[in-house]
Amino acid sequence: MEEKHTWDKVNQWEEELEILKGILAKTELVETTKWGGPIYTLNNKNIVGVGGFKSYFGVWFMNGVFLNDEAKVLVNAQEGVTKALSQWRFTAKEEINEKLLLAYIQEAIDNENKGLSHKPVKKEVVICDFFAEELKKDSAFAKAFDAFSPFKQKEFLEYIATAKQEKTKITRMEKIKPMVLENRGLNDKYRG
C-alpha cells in the first residue's frame, strides 16, 4: 500500500499544532486530512487548516479574505497567487491567543453559513480559428478531440493559439494530431 505524504516540517511544531488542534476541537468543525495535513470542515466545505513549516506554524482560513481581521493578524498565504486563503502565523506557542483564535474561527464558520466563499474566476475559453478549421477538415480528429475533457481540450487549443506564426501553428498541429487520435493529452507524460 502506498504511504500517504504528510508535511515534513510538522515535527518541530508537534506540541504547538496539538494546542491548535485542541482549540479547533472546541468548535463544530470536523477534522479531516487533505493535502497531507489537518483540515477542518463544515458540511464538507474546507474552513480551516493547520500546519507547520520551517520558521512558523499556523492556521489557514480558506476564505480568510472575508474575515474582518480587526486584530490585523492575517497575511495572504501567497501574495499574487492566492485570492481567498489567509494565514495566521505563529513562531511560539505563547503567541496563541485562544479566545481571539476562536472568535476568528467562529467568524469563518458564520461566513460559510452565509455562503461567503471565493469562487475561482474561470479563464476565458480560448478560441482558435486555425484549430476550428482543422476540426472541420477531419471528422476523425474532431471526434477524438471531443472525447477529451474540457481541461485537456483547452490545453490543446492554447498550445495552437499561442503560436505567433502560421508555420508554427502548422508544426504544432502536426505534432498534436497523432496525440489526439491516440487519445493522449498534451501534457499526459508529465502527469502521474
N, C-alpha and C positions, 0 to 999 in steps of 0.2 A: 504494500500500500504506500502511496506517495505521501511524504511528510509535508504537512502544511507549513508554509513560511510564516514566521512571525517577526515582528520588528526586532532587529538585532540589538538596538540601543536600549531596550526596555530595562534590562537587568540592573543597570546602575541607578535606576529610579524605582526599584521594586516597592519599597516602603511608601514612597510618595504617591505612586499610582494606586496602591491599596487604599490610601487615605481618600483619593479622588473617587475611587470605586465605592467606598463606604458612604460618601456623601451622595453619590448618584443612586445608591441602593435605597435612600430615603425618599426617592421620587417615584412616580408611577411608570417611569421608563423601564423598558425591558432590555437587559444586556444580551448582546449577540456578538459574534465575531465576523468582521468584514475587513478585507484588505490587510489581514494579518494582525488586527488589533481590536480592542473592545469598542463597540459602537452601541449606543443606546437609542432605542426606537420607541415610537408611539404609533400604534396601528400600522406597523410595518414600515413606517417612514423614519428615515435616519434623522435624529435630532442632535445628538452629541456624541463625540468620540474622545477617548483619552489616549495619550501615548507619550513616550519619552524619546528624546533624541540626544545627541552628544552634549549640547550645552543647556538644554532645558527640557522640561516636561510640561504637559499642558492639557487643556480642554479645547476641543474643536466644536464650534457651533456651526452646523451645516448651513443654516440660514441666518448666520450671525449678522448679516447686513441689515436685518430688520430689528435687531436689538437696539435699545436706546443707548446703552453703554454710558450711563451717567458717571460712572467711576473712571471712565477713559482707560480701561484695561485691555481692550481688544485690539488686535492687529490683523491686517489682511494676511491670510495664510501665504499667498504668493502674489505679491504686487504685480498687477498687469496680467495675471493668469487666472486667478480665482475671482469670481464675481460675488459670491454669496458667503463663502466659508470664512469664518473669523476664528482666531485663536486667542486664548488667554494663556500666556506663558508664565511659568514659574521656574526659579532656579534653586529654591529651597522650600521644604515643607512648611516652614514658618510663614511663608508668603501666602499660604492658602487661607482665605477668609471664607469659612464655611457658610455663614449667613448670607454674604454677598453672592457667593457662587450659587447657592440655592435660589436666590432671587433671579439671577440671570437664567438659570435652568428653567425656572418656572415661567419666565417671560418667553423663553424659546418654546416651551410646551404650549403656552397660551397662543403664541403666534401660529404654531402648527394647527391648533384647533380653529383658529380664524381663517386658515387656508393660506397664510402668507408663506410663499416659497418662491425661490428664484427659478424661473424656467429658462433653461438654456436657449439662446437665440439660434434658431435654425439658420444655417447658411443658405444663401440663395442657391437655387438649383442652377448648375452650370448648363448653359445652352451652347451647343457647338454645332453649327450648320454643317461643317465638314463631316462630323460624326453621323449626323442625321442622314446625310446623302449616302454614306456608306451603308447604313442600315436599310435604306430604301433599295439599294442596288442588290443586296444579298439577303434573301429571306432566311437562309440557314443561320447566317451571322446574327440577324435581328432576333430570331427565335432563341438562340443561345444566349444573347445579351439580355433578353427579357427574363431569362431564368435566374439571373443574378439578383442578389439583394440590392435594394436602393443604395446602400452604402458602397457596395462594390461597383455598381454602375457609375456612381459619382466619381470613384477613383479613376475609372477608365476615361470618363468624359473630361475630367480635369487634366489628365495626362495629355490628351489630344488638344484640348482648348488652350493650354498654357504654352503650346509650341508657337513661337512668333512667326516662323516662316512656313510657307506652304510645303516646301520639301521636307521639313522636319515633321510636319503633320503626317505626310505620306509615309515617311520612315517609321514613325511611331505606330501608325495604323498597321503597317506590315508586321510589326513586332507583336501587337496585341491580338490581331485577328486569330492566329492559331491558338492563343491562350484562351480566348473567349470560346472558340469552337471545342476546345478540350475541357471546358468548364473550370479553368484555372483563373483565379483572381489575380489582378495586377501585383498585389503585394503578398500573396499567399505564402511564398517561400520565406517571408520574414515573420509569419505568424506561427505560434507554437502548436 
